[in-house]
Amino acid sequence: MEIGTPMSLTPAEYQDYSMQQSLRSYFRQKNEEEFQKATNKQFNLTDMQFNIG
């Protein structure tokens, strides 16, 4: 939780702020899930994947 200088927001500004926080939280969660999948994946020599570009 951030502690800073208090400020007043209009309802529209608060809605924008709330939406930004919600999206940030959503994508952090999705990135964490993808990271966990990648770290739990076992290394397999027969399953080599290359990105040629």
VEXMI-684764 format. One line per 8 residues: number of its first residue (from 1); for each residue x, y, z of N, C-alpha, C. Coordinates in nm, 3 decimals. Layout:
residues N
NUM) X,Y,Z,X,Y,Z,X,Y,Z ~ ...
This chain:
residues 53
1) 0.084,-0.117,0.000,0.000,0.000,0.000,0.089,0.123,0.000 ~ 0.056,0.215,-0.087,0.132,0.339,-0.096,0.074,0.444,-0.003 ~ 0.164,0.518,0.060,0.122,0.629,0.144,0.184,0.754,0.084 ~ 0.101,0.849,0.051,0.151,0.972,-0.010,0.060,1.087,0.024 ~ 0.074,1.192,-0.051,-0.007,1.311,-0.031,-0.151,1.282,-0.071 ~ -0.247,1.307,0.016,-0.386,1.284,-0.020,-0.431,1.382,-0.128 ~ -0.520,1.334,-0.215,-0.572,1.422,-0.320,-0.716,1.386,-0.347 ~ -0.789,1.483,-0.398,-0.929,1.463,-0.430,-0.941,1.421,-0.576
9) -1.032,1.328,-0.602,-1.058,1.283,-0.738,-1.205,1.301,-0.770 ~ -1.232,1.337,-0.892,-1.372,1.339,-0.936,-1.416,1.194,-0.954 ~ -1.544,1.169,-0.960,-1.589,1.031,-0.983,-1.530,0.969,-1.110 ~ -1.518,1.046,-1.216,-1.461,0.994,-1.341,-1.312,0.962,-1.323 ~ -1.239,1.049,-1.253,-1.097,1.024,-1.228,-1.079,0.901,-1.141 ~ -1.164,0.887,-1.040,-1.154,0.770,-0.954,-1.185,0.643,-1.032 ~ -1.283,0.648,-1.121,-1.317,0.531,-1.202,-1.199,0.493,-1.292 ~ -1.133,0.591,-1.352,-1.015,0.564,-1.434,-0.903,0.503,-1.350
17) -0.880,0.562,-1.233,-0.777,0.511,-1.143,-0.807,0.368,-1.100 ~ -0.931,0.343,-1.065,-0.972,0.210,-1.022,-0.956,0.108,-1.135 ~ -0.990,0.147,-1.258,-0.975,0.059,-1.373,-0.828,0.027,-1.399 ~ -0.742,0.126,-1.388,-0.599,0.104,-1.408,-0.544,0.006,-1.305 ~ -0.584,0.024,-1.179,-0.539,-0.065,-1.073,-0.589,-0.207,-1.097 ~ -0.713,-0.219,-1.139,-0.772,-0.350,-1.165,-0.700,-0.421,-1.279 ~ -0.674,-0.349,-1.387,-0.602,-0.409,-1.501,-0.460,-0.447,-1.463 ~ -0.394,-0.362,-1.386,-0.257,-0.392,-1.342,-0.256,-0.519,-1.258
25) -0.351,-0.532,-1.169,-0.360,-0.651,-1.085,-0.389,-0.776,-1.168 ~ -0.479,-0.763,-1.263,-0.516,-0.877,-1.349,-0.394,-0.928,-1.427 ~ -0.321,-0.836,-1.490,-0.207,-0.879,-1.571,-0.091,-0.928,-1.485 ~ -0.074,-0.874,-1.366,0.028,-0.928,-1.275,-0.005,-1.073,-1.241 ~ -0.132,-1.100,-1.213,-0.174,-1.236,-1.180,-0.151,-1.329,-1.299 ~ -0.187,-1.287,-1.420,-0.168,-1.370,-1.539,-0.020,-1.395,-1.564 ~ 0.064,-1.293,-1.548,0.208,-1.312,-1.566,0.264,-1.409,-1.463 ~ 0.218,-1.401,-1.341,0.263,-1.492,-1.236,0.224,-1.636,-1.269
33) 0.102,-1.656,-1.319,0.058,-1.790,-1.358,0.145,-1.846,-1.470 ~ 0.175,-1.766,-1.570,0.260,-1.810,-1.681,0.401,-1.842,-1.632 ~ 0.454,-1.760,-1.541,0.586,-1.784,-1.486,0.589,-1.916,-1.410 ~ 0.485,-1.942,-1.331,0.479,-2.066,-1.255,0.472,-2.187,-1.348 ~ 0.396,-2.176,-1.457,0.389,-2.286,-1.555,0.526,-2.312,-1.616 ~ 0.597,-2.205,-1.649,0.728,-2.219,-1.713,0.830,-2.279,-1.617 ~ 0.824,-2.244,-1.489,0.922,-2.297,-1.395,0.892,-2.441,-1.355 ~ 0.767,-2.482,-1.367,0.731,-2.619,-1.330,0.750,-2.718,-1.445
41) 0.778,-2.666,-1.563,0.794,-2.751,-1.680,0.927,-2.827,-1.671 ~ 0.924,-2.957,-1.690,1.043,-3.040,-1.684,1.123,-3.027,-1.813 ~ 1.255,-3.032,-1.803,1.341,-3.028,-1.920,1.339,-3.164,-1.987 ~ 1.322,-3.164,-2.120,1.317,-3.288,-2.196,1.397,-3.267,-2.324 ~ 1.500,-3.348,-2.346,1.583,-3.334,-2.465,1.507,-3.360,-2.594 ~ 1.406,-3.444,-2.590,1.330,-3.476,-2.712,1.224,-3.371,-2.743 ~ 1.205,-3.276,-2.656,1.102,-3.174,-2.677,1.166,-3.036,-2.691 ~ 1.266,-3.025,-2.778,1.333,-2.898,-2.800,1.247,-2.809,-2.889
49) 1.228,-2.685,-2.849,1.148,-2.590,-2.926,1.235,-2.469,-2.956 ~ 1.242,-2.435,-3.085,1.324,-2.323,-3.129,1.236,-2.219,-3.197 ~ 1.264,-2.094,-3.172,1.194,-1.985,-3.237,1.284,-1.934,-3.348 ~ 1.248,-1.964,-3.472,1.333,-1.929,-3.586,1.306,-1.787,-3.633 ~ 1.200,-1.729,-3.589,1.190,-1.596,-3.611,1.103,-1.511,-3.679
